[in-house]
Amino acid sequence: MNKLNTIWQSHMGFYSFHCLDSLIVRECNELVTIFPNYIGKRFQSLKSLVITDCTSVETIFDFRNIPETCGRSELNFHDVLLKRLPKLVHIWKFDTDEVLNFNNLQSIVVYECKMLEYLFPLSVAKGLEKLETLDVSNCWEMKEIVACNNRSNEEDVTFRFPQLNTLSL
């Protein structure tokens, strides 16, 4: 799939892929963004995400410009595996606090994503109370697991991972 540069069309219907519960993307070397901003909240059933060996991927979730009229929504991701994505800069490109929650995330494994500087924005980290496994390896530019935005002061920065039983860095 060396020539595939987008997975989703901007004009696809809201209920397209409504029952999709697993997405695996491998060796798609022209993809830059997996979930572009026009996708919004279409993947309520998606539980497992695996992205591997995609040399051009820079962003997994790009949520900029999602209309606030969409309301809050919880995505059902349980497992996320990101492996050998040498240009990955953002898993969550923009603050998602107002639109999407990842409260069901149980496992995230990130391996050989050498450009990634942080794993979670604060808004995502605040809702990860079901997270059990956090595994980060060979991410040479990573500076922090949870990135606090400039608007946060120390009193606002609270997050917990009460179910975390495996931490591998």
C-alpha positions in Angstrom: 0.0 0.0 0.0 2.9 2.3 -0.8 0.7 4.9 -2.6 -2.2 5.1 -0.2 -2.3 8.7 1.1 -5.7 8.8 2.9 -7.9 6.1 4.5 -11.1 8.2 4.9 -12.9 10.4 2.4 -14.1 13.8 3.8 -17.6 13.2 2.4 -18.3 9.8 3.9 -21.5 9.4 5.8 -21.6 9.6 9.6 -22.5 5.9 10.0 -19.8 4.6 7.6 -17.7 2.0 9.3 -20.1 2.2 12.3 -19.4 -1.4 13.4 -15.6 -1.3 12.8 -14.0 -2.5 16.0 -10.4 -3.0 14.9 -8.1 -1.0 12.6 -4.7 -2.3 11.5 -2.6 -0.1 9.2 0.7 -1.5 8.0 3.3 -0.3 5.6 1.3 2.6 4.2 4.2 4.9 3.5 2.3 7.9 2.1 -0.1 8.3 5.0 0.6 11.4 7.1 -2.5 11.4 9.4 -4.5 8.4 10.4 -7.7 10.2 11.7 -7.9 13.6 10.1 -9.9 16.4 11.7 -12.9 15.9 9.4 -13.5 12.3 10.8 -14.8 13.6 14.1 -16.6 11.0 16.3 -17.4 8.4 13.6 -15.7 5.5 15.3 -17.7 4.7 18.4 -17.1 0.9 18.1 -13.4 1.0 17.4 -11.6 -0.8 20.3 -8.2 -1.8 18.8 -5.8 0.4 16.8 -2.5 -0.9 15.4 -0.4 1.3 13.2 3.0 -0.2 12.2 5.8 0.5 9.7 4.3 3.6 8.1 7.3 5.9 7.3 5.4 9.1 6.8 2.8 9.1 9.6 3.1 12.3 11.7 -0.2 12.4 13.5 -2.6 9.7 14.7 -5.6 11.8 15.9 -5.9 15.4 14.4 -8.8 17.0 16.2 -8.4 20.6 15.3 -11.5 22.4 14.1 -14.0 19.8 15.2 -17.2 21.8 15.8 -18.1 22.3 19.4 -21.7 21.5 18.4 -20.7 17.9 18.1 -20.8 17.6 21.9 -18.7 15.4 24.1 -18.2 11.9 23.2 -16.3 8.9 24.6 -14.3 6.7 22.2 -14.1 3.0 23.1 -10.4 2.4 22.3 -9.1 -0.3 24.6 -5.7 -1.0 23.0 -3.4 1.2 20.9 -0.1 -0.1 19.4 2.1 2.3 17.5 5.3 0.7 16.1 8.1 1.9 13.9 6.6 5.3 12.9 9.8 7.3 12.5 8.1 10.6 11.7 5.4 10.4 14.3 5.2 13.8 16.2 1.7 13.7 17.7 -0.6 10.9 18.8 -3.2 13.5 19.8 -2.4 16.7 17.8 -4.7 19.1 19.7 -6.3 19.3 23.0 -9.3 17.0 23.0 -10.8 17.9 26.3 -13.9 19.5 24.9 -14.8 16.9 22.2 -13.4 13.4 22.7 -12.6 11.2 25.7 -10.5 8.1 25.7 -11.7 6.8 29.1 -11.7 3.2 28.1 -8.1 3.0 27.0 -6.5 0.0 28.8 -3.2 -0.4 26.9 -0.9 1.8 24.9 2.3 0.5 23.4 4.6 2.9 21.5 7.8 1.5 20.0 10.4 3.1 17.8 8.7 6.5 17.3 11.8 8.5 17.5 10.3 12.0 16.8 7.6 11.7 19.5 8.1 14.3 22.3 5.2 13.4 24.6 2.7 10.6 24.9 -0.5 12.2 26.3 -1.7 15.8 26.4 -3.0 16.6 29.9 -6.7 16.5 28.7 -6.3 12.9 27.6 -4.3 11.8 30.7 -7.0 13.1 33.0 -9.4 10.5 31.8 -7.2 7.4 31.7 -8.4 5.7 34.9 -8.7 2.3 33.2 -5.2 2.4 31.8 -3.4 -0.9 32.8 -0.4 -1.1 30.5 1.9 1.7 29.4 4.9 0.6 27.4 7.2 3.1 25.6 10.4 2.0 24.0 13.0 3.5 21.7 11.4 6.9 21.5 14.5 9.0 21.6 13.0 12.5 21.5 10.4 11.8 24.2 10.7 14.4 26.9 7.5 13.7 29.0 4.7 11.2 29.2 2.1 13.8 30.0 2.5 17.2 28.4 0.9 20.1 30.3 -0.2 22.9 28.1 0.9 26.5 28.8 -2.5 27.4 30.2 -2.2 24.9 33.1 -0.8 25.9 36.4 0.3 23.3 38.9 -3.0 23.3 40.8 -4.8 22.3 37.6 -2.5 19.4 36.8 -4.1 16.3 38.3 -4.3 12.9 36.7 -4.2 9.4 38.1 -3.6 6.0 36.6 -5.2 3.8 39.4 -5.4 0.6 37.3 -1.8 0.8 35.9 -0.1 -2.5 36.6 2.6 -2.5 33.9 4.9 0.4 33.2 7.7 -0.1 30.9 10.0 2.8 29.8 
